[in-house]
């Protein structure tokens, strides 16, 4: 018996209409046992964050959804750690009658998923982390989010420091590095130090910086790392990396890639936010 199709889907960001259109494409409906991997940023910035979260939650038995920075932002807002910004579209979730159920469902999502030699994270993986290390460290954040004092654990989540990893890091500093790498990182130095200040396009990084996946001797180079988060990079298909974020919320496309053969299916999206403001 052949294994079910696995469709890996990029950042939805509250664009429920394009998500429904994508899921109705003939290629995605051909296998009734197909499964779906969502690369994080399920909600926020798009016009239907509440409907999107409910839609993906209802697909739980057939899907894997990892957390992105916008999903963590919602959790932080629910915890009272951050207030929604002017471009956010998460108030409808926070005000929904089933808000508590949705927040609890979201905080039980993983930050990394590994299967069939594919490692899915939202943003990236530090060069020194292999698959086992990545899954273990993601598990530490997952445990924190699922704990009774999860709101307190999120209080010191925000910040750009430290930009490197040490096994001896503890507490908030440790969780912050893990979260930043897995959900925010784009550019690094050749030594694998994260940079959160540069805004250059992927093909023209500032001197001394490069995409995290091009850092020399990256420990995950022998598997395929699947990620989103980088709309200006767009769809990227390499043996060692797949970027799925094709800028749906910015007027681009919502992308699905079939794991088994790299078949690409895309639907066009309306522009809900100004490009480049993610």
Secondary structure as UniProt FT lines:
FT   STRAND          6..9
FT   TURN            13..14
FT   HELIX           16..23
FT   HELIX           26..29
FT   TURN            32..33
FT   STRAND          35..38
FT   HELIX           49..58
FT   HELIX           60..62
FT   STRAND          63..66
FT   HELIX           69..78
FT   TURN            79..80
FT   TURN            86..87
FT   HELIX           91..94
FT   TURN            97..98
FT   HELIX           99..107
FT   STRAND          113..115
FT   TURN            116..117
FT   STRAND          118..120
FT   TURN            127..128
FT   HELIX           131..146
FT   TURN            148..149
FT   HELIX           150..153
FT   TURN            154..156
FT   TURN            167..168
FT   HELIX           171..183
FT   STRAND          187..188
FT   TURN            190..191
FT   STRAND          194..195
FT   HELIX           202..204
FT   TURN            207..208
FT   STRAND          210..211
FT   HELIX           212..214
FT   TURN            216..217
FT   TURN            219..222
FT   STRAND          224..227
FT   TURN            231..233
FT   STRAND          236..237
FT   STRAND          241..243
FT   TURN            248..249
FT   STRAND          253..258
FT   TURN            259..261
FT   STRAND          264..268
FT   TURN            275..276
//
